[in-house]
Amino acid sequence: MKAHPEREGFSRAKRLLTLIVIAALMLGQSSPALAYLKFGVPVRGQQVTLKWSQTPRYFVSNTGVAGVSATDFQSAVARAFATWTAVPTASITYQFAGVTSASPGADDGASVLGFQSRPDLDRVLASTNFLVDSTTGALIESDIFFNSAFPWSVSANGEPGKFDVESIALHEIGHFSGLGHSALGETELLSTGGRRVLSAESVMFPIAFAAGSIASRTLKADDIAGISDLYPDGNFATVDGSLSGRVTKDGQPTFGAHVVAFNVATGLMVGGFTLNAQGQFSIGGLSPGPHIVRVEPLDDADTTSFFDAAQNVDVDFRVAYLDRVIVVPRGGDSGSVTLTVVRK
């Protein structure tokens, strides 16, 4: 068992009556390409954003594990759902439907969160599955399993050597809601072959903090921007602003480049990617004011944590900064900017 596992492998989406693995995120949108990674499903030749059309109902398993009773688990999960609901610029809410003896992954139309023992998945703390209507793209069910092969805790301050249920639930509920992974984090390679997280500016970063940490119980600016983009409330478009543009190398568009907007006044960061053949990006949910813009390759990460393995993600370029500070207006866009990168 690895000491510092990933939160999950790719979340799997299952079409009604047909089991498939959807590793593809929402790519190839019309211009401008939204920079948040969102899950999508192909319907009649079009990519449909995977999101709930009404308040999702969820059940919690009546089975606990060592150190975490079923009641403890239910409470930790409820806190995590409440954290996403509390985002002021998002409209998503969730409804607790009760306790169940059913296991996550049963494909019964009920969204279930619970423990399963999967010692074979020695780098997977938890994973989120979807059941989707293949004719409409409607999201029918989403299950989350927590791997009981790992030690778990719900302690208010965390427990050494145990993973925090609430922190991991917060990440998985982001997937449950339709969000993909964020690249706003720094890791270092361990002698065991795993990675240790040094810092993360997003709960949706794909690698978990070490056992005992409760650092991921709080949403960051990147998470808030992403969930608000998926489920905007009435004020989202007027309170915050956006930054858009494109990334080029040798005069050609660059796909899969990671673009980060850093707010000079607050220190908050929101990241995204170039997601279409034109190398375009658009990062919304930014607090108005001056921003430094950085672009970097995904050369220190597994690109399949963010993109379909078949996608040609360009990682052959150096980190670059826009040569000027961009002022993001309230309720508006910065105007298109171009970031030019060079080969390594």
VMD Tcl script that draws the C-alpha trace (Angstrom):
set ca {
  {0.00 0.00 0.00}
  {1.38 3.39 -0.96}
  {1.78 5.96 1.76}
  {0.61 8.85 -0.41}
  {-2.04 7.57 -2.81}
  {-4.08 9.40 -5.35}
  {-7.61 10.25 -4.35}
  {-8.81 8.14 -7.24}
  {-8.19 6.89 -10.70}
  {-10.41 8.44 -13.36}
  {-13.99 8.72 -12.29}
  {-16.00 6.32 -14.42}
  {-19.21 7.21 -16.23}
  {-21.62 4.42 -17.13}
  {-24.21 4.79 -19.85}
  {-27.61 3.32 -19.16}
  {-27.58 -0.37 -20.19}
  {-24.01 -0.09 -21.47}
  {-20.93 0.09 -19.25}
  {-18.19 2.35 -20.60}
  {-15.30 4.30 -19.16}
  {-15.38 8.01 -19.88}
  {-11.95 9.47 -19.36}
  {-12.71 12.37 -21.67}
  {-13.46 15.67 -20.04}
  {-15.37 18.50 -21.65}
  {-13.15 19.37 -24.61}
  {-13.64 21.14 -27.90}
  {-16.20 23.66 -26.73}
  {-17.15 26.60 -28.87}
  {-15.02 29.71 -28.49}
  {-14.03 30.81 -25.95}
  {-13.13 27.47 -24.39}
  {-13.97 27.44 -20.70}
  {-10.87 26.51 -18.79}
  {-12.47 24.43 -16.07}
  {-12.26 20.69 -16.60}
  {-15.78 19.33 -16.61}
  {-16.99 15.84 -17.34}
  {-18.91 15.31 -20.55}
  {-20.72 12.57 -22.43}
  {-21.18 12.30 -26.21}
  {-24.82 12.51 -27.31}
  {-25.74 12.49 -31.01}
  {-22.27 13.68 -31.97}
  {-22.19 16.49 -29.40}
  {-20.45 16.73 -26.05}
  {-23.00 17.35 -23.28}
  {-21.79 18.71 -19.94}
  {-22.34 16.16 -17.19}
  {-24.30 17.97 -14.48}
  {-27.43 17.61 -12.41}
  {-30.58 19.14 -13.90}
  {-32.31 19.04 -10.52}
  {-31.32 18.72 -6.86}
  {-29.40 15.42 -6.56}
  {-30.51 13.02 -3.84}
  {-27.93 10.83 -2.15}
  {-27.95 7.85 0.22}
  {-25.26 6.89 2.72}
  {-24.30 3.28 3.43}
  {-25.20 1.90 6.86}
  {-21.78 0.23 7.18}
  {-18.77 1.80 8.87}
  {-15.14 0.76 9.24}
  {-12.65 0.60 12.09}
  {-12.66 3.96 13.86}
  {-15.52 5.36 11.75}
  {-19.09 4.31 12.54}
  {-21.88 4.56 9.99}
  {-23.18 7.62 11.89}
  {-19.74 9.22 11.89}
  {-19.45 8.63 8.16}
  {-22.89 10.11 7.48}
  {-22.03 13.25 9.46}
  {-18.68 13.76 7.72}
  {-20.27 13.36 4.30}
  {-23.06 15.79 5.24}
  {-20.48 18.41 6.21}
  {-18.74 17.99 2.88}
  {-21.98 18.40 0.93}
  {-22.80 21.48 3.03}
  {-19.44 23.04 2.14}
  {-20.21 22.90 -1.58}
  {-23.76 24.16 -0.98}
  {-22.41 27.17 0.92}
  {-20.53 28.61 -2.08}
  {-22.18 32.04 -2.42}
  {-21.90 32.31 -6.22}
  {-23.19 28.78 -6.95}
  {-26.74 27.44 -6.93}
  {-26.04 23.72 -6.34}
  {-27.84 22.01 -3.44}
  {-28.03 18.35 -2.40}
  {-30.70 16.30 -0.60}
  {-29.92 13.53 1.89}
  {-32.33 10.69 1.04}
  {-31.51 8.35 3.91}
  {-29.38 5.42 5.02}
  {-29.19 2.29 2.87}
  {-27.77 -1.23 2.91}
  {-27.02 -0.92 -0.82}
  {-23.42 -0.63 -1.94}
  {-22.07 2.14 -4.19}
  {-21.89 1.03 -7.81}
  {-25.09 -1.02 -7.85}
  {-26.56 0.83 -10.89}
  {-29.97 1.00 -9.25}
  {-30.75 4.67 -9.92}
  {-29.84 5.65 -6.36}
  {-26.68 7.66 -5.63}
  {-24.88 5.92 -2.77}
  {-21.77 6.83 -0.79}
  {-20.09 4.10 1.21}
  {-17.05 1.97 1.95}
  {-15.77 -0.92 -0.14}
  {-12.65 -2.98 0.42}
  {-10.41 -2.76 -2.65}
  {-6.87 -3.70 -1.62}
  {-6.08 -4.24 -5.30}
  {-6.46 -0.48 -5.83}
  {-3.47 0.39 -3.69}
  {-3.29 4.02 -4.91}
  {-7.01 4.76 -4.87}
  {-8.55 6.29 -1.76}
  {-11.96 6.86 -3.33}
  {-13.66 7.00 -6.71}
  {-16.82 8.48 -8.24}
  {-18.96 6.65 -10.81}
  {-21.79 7.92 -13.00}
  {-24.87 6.38 -14.60}
  {-25.88 8.41 -17.64}
  {-28.80 8.17 -20.07}
  {-27.00 7.64 -23.39}
  {-29.85 9.15 -25.43}
  {-30.13 12.46 -23.57}
  {-26.93 12.82 -21.56}
  {-29.00 13.14 -18.38}
  {-27.17 12.24 -15.18}
  {-29.21 9.54 -13.41}
  {-26.94 8.33 -10.63}
  {-23.52 9.00 -9.14}
  {-21.92 6.68 -6.58}
  {-18.83 7.29 -4.45}
  {-16.87 4.48 -2.86}
  {-14.25 4.97 -0.15}
  {-11.56 2.30 -0.09}
  {-11.67 0.60 3.32}
  {-8.28 -0.97 2.60}
  {-6.93 2.36 3.90}
  {-7.29 3.60 7.51}
  {-9.91 6.35 7.97}
  {-10.74 9.02 10.53}
  {-13.39 11.65 11.26}
  {-11.47 13.28 14.10}
  {-11.90 17.06 14.28}
  {-8.14 17.57 14.13}
  {-7.23 14.52 12.06}
  {-5.41 11.40 13.21}
  {-1.82 10.45 12.36}
  {-1.67 7.66 9.83}
  {-5.37 7.89 8.88}
  {-7.10 9.63 5.97}
  {-9.77 12.21 6.67}
  {-13.24 11.21 5.45}
  {-14.50 14.79 5.15}
  {-11.50 15.94 3.07}
  {-11.71 13.07 0.61}
  {-15.51 13.36 0.46}
  {-15.20 17.06 -0.44}
  {-13.00 16.16 -3.42}
  {-15.25 13.32 -4.59}
  {-18.41 15.42 -4.25}
  {-16.73 17.88 -6.62}
  {-16.64 15.02 -9.14}
  {-20.19 13.98 -8.15}
  {-21.20 17.53 -9.13}
  {-19.40 17.37 -12.50}
  {-15.95 18.87 -11.86}
  {-12.74 17.35 -13.16}
  {-9.28 17.72 -11.69}
  {-7.33 20.90 -11.03}
  {-3.57 21.22 -11.61}
  {-3.06 23.85 -8.89}
  {-0.70 21.93 -6.66}
  {2.95 21.09 -6.08}
  {4.32 17.63 -5.35}
  {7.65 15.92 -4.95}
  {8.60 12.42 -6.08}
  {9.18 9.87 -3.32}
  {11.64 6.99 -3.33}
  {8.62 4.64 -3.19}
  {7.46 5.93 -6.57}
  {4.54 7.92 -5.19}
  {4.31 11.68 -4.72}
  {4.03 13.85 -1.64}
  {1.83 16.93 -1.87}
  {3.72 20.06 -0.83}
  {0.85 22.46 -1.44}
  {-2.49 22.58 -3.23}
  {-4.62 25.56 -4.17}
  {-7.61 23.41 -5.02}
  {-9.54 20.62 -3.33}
  {-9.84 19.12 -6.83}
  {-6.08 18.48 -7.06}
  {-5.82 14.74 -7.92}
  {-3.31 13.69 -5.25}
  {-4.25 13.67 -1.56}
  {-2.31 15.22 1.27}
  {-0.56 12.75 3.57}
  {-2.58 10.70 6.06}
  {-3.51 12.76 9.10}
  {-4.00 16.03 7.20}
  {-7.28 17.95 7.23}
  {-5.98 20.69 4.91}
  {-8.51 19.81 2.20}
  {-11.66 20.47 4.23}
  {-11.84 24.02 2.86}
  {-12.61 25.01 -0.73}
  {-10.14 27.27 -2.51}
  {-10.76 30.02 -5.08}
  {-10.25 27.54 -7.94}
  {-12.93 25.17 -6.59}
  {-15.35 28.02 -6.02}
  {-14.86 29.33 -9.55}
  {-15.38 25.87 -11.04}
  {-18.59 24.99 -9.20}
  {-19.95 28.49 -9.85}
  {-19.28 28.06 -13.57}
  {-21.22 24.76 -13.58}
  {-24.11 25.98 -11.40}
  {-24.04 29.80 -11.44}
  {-26.36 31.74 -9.19}
  {-28.01 34.97 -10.31}
  {-25.06 37.17 -9.30}
  {-22.13 35.11 -10.57}
  {-21.82 36.94 -13.89}
  {-22.04 40.39 -12.30}
  {-19.92 39.93 -9.17}
  {-16.87 38.31 -10.74}
  {-15.02 38.73 -14.01}
  {-13.11 36.60 -16.47}
  {-9.83 36.43 -18.33}
  {-9.58 34.93 -21.81}
  {-7.06 34.42 -24.55}
  {-4.94 31.82 -26.29}
  {-1.56 30.11 -25.98}
  {0.72 29.67 -29.00}
  {4.07 28.05 -29.74}
  {5.94 28.62 -33.00}
  {2.87 30.50 -34.19}
  {0.63 27.46 -33.65}
  {-2.03 26.92 -30.95}
  {-1.05 24.88 -27.89}
  {-3.48 22.32 -26.50}
  {-3.58 21.38 -22.79}
  {-1.46 24.25 -21.52}
  {-2.15 25.09 -17.86}
  {-2.98 28.77 -17.42}
  {-3.04 30.35 -13.96}
  {-4.51 33.74 -13.00}
  {-2.93 35.13 -9.80}
  {-4.75 37.98 -8.05}
  {-2.10 40.49 -7.00}
  {-4.21 41.98 -4.20}
  {-5.55 38.79 -2.59}
  {-2.99 36.16 -3.56}
  {-5.79 33.88 -4.79}
  {-5.20 31.62 -7.80}
  {-7.60 30.18 -10.33}
  {-6.34 27.85 -13.03}
  {-7.54 26.38 -16.25}
  {-6.42 24.91 -19.56}
  {-6.42 25.57 -23.26}
  {-9.14 23.19 -24.36}
  {-9.66 23.49 -28.10}
  {-7.80 23.32 -31.38}
  {-7.33 27.09 -31.36}
  {-5.41 27.03 -28.06}
  {-8.06 29.18 -26.39}
  {-8.95 29.51 -22.72}
  {-11.39 31.53 -20.62}
  {-11.16 31.58 -16.83}
  {-14.23 32.93 -15.07}
  {-15.03 33.44 -11.41}
  {-12.13 35.86 -10.91}
  {-12.28 38.63 -8.33}
  {-12.05 42.01 -10.06}
  {-8.60 43.58 -10.03}
  {-5.05 43.11 -11.32}
  {-3.87 39.58 -12.17}
  {-0.54 38.06 -13.15}
  {-0.96 35.39 -15.80}
  {1.29 32.33 -15.99}
  {1.29 29.39 -18.40}
  {3.02 26.08 -17.77}
  {3.13 22.55 -19.18}
  {1.74 19.51 -17.36}
  {5.21 17.96 -17.43}
  {5.36 16.97 -13.75}
  {1.98 15.24 -13.66}
  {0.16 12.32 -15.22}
  {-1.73 14.02 -18.03}
  {-4.38 11.26 -17.95}
  {-5.50 12.67 -14.59}
  {-6.75 15.66 -16.60}
  {-7.24 14.58 -20.22}
  {-8.18 11.54 -22.25}
  {-5.11 9.46 -23.05}
  {-5.85 9.90 -26.76}
  {-5.60 13.70 -26.53}
  {-2.32 15.19 -27.74}
  {-1.40 17.34 -24.74}
  {1.59 19.58 -25.48}
  {4.14 19.55 -22.64}
  {7.17 20.61 -24.70}
  {7.43 24.25 -23.68}
  {8.85 26.40 -20.93}
  {6.96 28.23 -18.20}
  {6.06 31.75 -19.33}
  {4.37 34.86 -17.95}
  {2.30 37.44 -19.77}
  {4.45 40.54 -20.12}
  {1.92 42.78 -18.39}
  {-0.56 42.72 -15.52}
  {-4.17 42.18 -16.61}
  {-6.97 44.00 -14.83}
  {-10.08 41.82 -14.65}
  {-13.26 43.96 -14.65}
  {-16.28 43.27 -12.47}
  {-18.92 41.45 -14.49}
  {-16.85 41.50 -17.67}
  {-13.94 39.98 -19.55}
  {-10.36 41.18 -19.74}
  {-10.32 41.03 -23.50}
  {-8.34 38.39 -25.36}
  {-4.65 38.06 -24.50}
  {-1.99 35.94 -26.20}
  {0.63 34.01 -24.27}
  {3.58 32.90 -26.41}
  {5.65 29.94 -25.20}
  {8.93 28.49 -26.49}
  {10.18 24.93 -26.73}
  {12.29 23.54 -23.92}
}
mol new
graphics top color blue
foreach p $ca { graphics top sphere $p radius 0.5 }
foreach p [lrange $ca 0 end-1] q [lrange $ca 1 end] { graphics top cylinder $p $q radius 0.2 }
display resetview
